[in-house]
Amino acid sequence: MGTNDIHHGHEGQDLAGCHGMKTGQRLGATLGIILLYMAVEVAGGIWTGSLALLSDAGHMASDAAALGLSLFALWIAQRPPTPHRTFGYYRAEILAALVNAAALFAVAVLVIIAAVERLQAPRMVMGGPMLAIATGGLLVNLAGLALLHGVRGQSLNIRGAFLHLLGDTLGSLGAMLSGAAILGPGWTWADPVASIVIATLIVFSAWRLLKDALSVLMEGTPAHVDPDRLRTAIQEVPGVCEIHDLHIWTIGSGLHSLSCHVLADRSRPYEDLLAGIRSVVAASNIGHVTIQIESRNCGLDCQAPPG
């Protein structure tokens, strides 16, 4: 029984350097402004006595770590494959996303603990300066979101950094509302309550990111692919008698793989058979394909060629 192994490379790999340069510049610029204003919020939180500002500064610190990790993952993912790592370093960005998710959970837990302690023992907070500093933090986060908005869909890793910033933006908004509540009615409890709301938002972002990263690491089928429908579509290609050992997984963001064994009628030209299968698979945005052909005389079990 003859076999024929076909390997089809990822069509987007040649563009990685171009996209990476643009994305790296945006990540670097965002990291710079976040680090600068993080120092401002730490000083402001200590000066005003605001837990919400210190929580937001802590979230900014996790943002900075996430952005730095994203830059590193972006760099290492572009390194060429080696004999020992034949797929290259694409999974580095998935590991970075996993670390980002864990960091988000840790920040949320620390914020909630501090907020509960503050509710039990309220402290005086300077509402006016707190409101001004939180407003500046909101503007900085909005600038960071604008920088990453156009590239957030390029990888799970960058999406993780974007979610960090989005959570921090909501945190800055919460700190602003807290400062206004203290400045106006004098509600000192608004500061820890705002911190708990911020932490809750962080948890939701972390869970989504963690779920997606674990799906890739566990080699789950990409969310956009229906394996049963794809199997049926391949079986409908003229000359295909049966398909088995079908595996679909993700190597890195935007790089999906498929491998399968196809039992084919040896009377059909393999070139036409493979062209048909590749066309079906490409429609599902799968760029890395390995097909093993197992031939036999299928007779009437296989579909006749069209026309």
Rosetta blueprint (number, residue, H / E / L):
1 M L
2 G L
3 T L
4 N L
5 D E
6 I E
7 H E
8 H E
9 G L
10 H L
11 E L
12 G L
13 Q H
14 D H
15 L H
16 A H
17 G H
18 C H
19 H H
20 G H
21 M H
22 K H
23 T H
24 G H
25 Q H
26 R H
27 L H
28 G H
29 A H
30 T H
31 L H
32 G H
33 I H
34 I H
35 L H
36 L H
37 Y H
38 M H
39 A H
40 V H
41 E H
42 V H
43 A H
44 G H
45 G H
46 I H
47 W H
48 T H
49 G L
50 S L
51 L H
52 A H
53 L H
54 L H
55 S H
56 D H
57 A H
58 G H
59 H H
60 M H
61 A H
62 S H
63 D H
64 A H
65 A H
66 A H
67 L H
68 G H
69 L H
70 S H
71 L H
72 F H
73 A H
74 L H
75 W H
76 I H
77 A H
78 Q L
79 R L
80 P L
81 P L
82 T L
83 P L
84 H L
85 R L
86 T L
87 F L
88 G L
89 Y L
90 Y L
91 R H
92 A H
93 E H
94 I H
95 L H
96 A H
97 A H
98 L H
99 V H
100 N H
101 A H
102 A H
103 A H
104 L H
105 F H
106 A H
107 V H
108 A H
109 V H
110 L H
111 V H
112 I H
113 I H
114 A H
115 A H
116 V H
117 E H
118 R H
119 L H
120 Q H
121 A L
122 P L
123 R L
124 M L
125 V L
126 M L
127 G H
128 G H
129 P H
130 M H
131 L H
132 A H
133 I H
134 A H
135 T H
136 G H
137 G H
138 L H
139 L H
140 V H
141 N H
142 L H
143 A H
144 G H
145 L H
146 A H
147 L H
148 L H
149 H H
150 G L
151 V L
152 R L
153 G L
154 Q L
155 S L
156 L H
157 N H
158 I H
159 R H
160 G H
161 A H
162 F H
163 L H
164 H H
165 L H
166 L H
167 G H
168 D H
169 T H
170 L H
171 G H
172 S H
173 L H
174 G H
175 A H
176 M H
177 L H
178 S H
179 G H
180 A H
181 A H
182 I H
183 L H
184 G L
185 P L
186 G L
187 W L
188 T L
189 W L
190 A H
191 D H
192 P H
193 V H
194 A H
195 S H
196 I H
197 V H
198 I H
199 A H
200 T H
201 L H
202 I H
203 V H
204 F H
205 S H
206 A H
207 W H
208 R H
209 L H
210 L H
211 K H
212 D H
213 A H
214 L H
215 S H
216 V H
217 L H
218 M L
219 E L
220 G L
221 T L
222 P L
223 A L
224 H L
225 V L
226 D L
227 P H
228 D H
229 R H
230 L H
231 R H
232 T H
233 A H
234 I H
235 Q H
236 E L
237 V L
238 P L
239 G L
240 V E
241 C E
242 E E
243 I E
244 H E
245 D E
246 L E
247 H E
248 I E
249 W E
250 T E
251 I E
252 G E
253 S L
254 G L
255 L E
256 H E
257 S E
258 L E
259 S E
260 C E
261 H E
262 V E
263 L E
264 A E
265 D E
266 R L
267 S L
268 R L
269 P L
270 Y H
271 E H
272 D H
273 L H
274 L H
275 A H
276 G H
277 I H
278 R H
279 S H
280 V H
281 V H
282 A H
283 A L
284 S L
285 N L
286 I L
287 G L
288 H E
289 V E
290 T E
291 I E
292 Q E
293 I E
294 E E
295 S E
296 R E
297 N L
298 C L
299 G H
300 L H
301 D H
302 C L
303 Q L
304 A L
305 P L
306 P L
307 G L
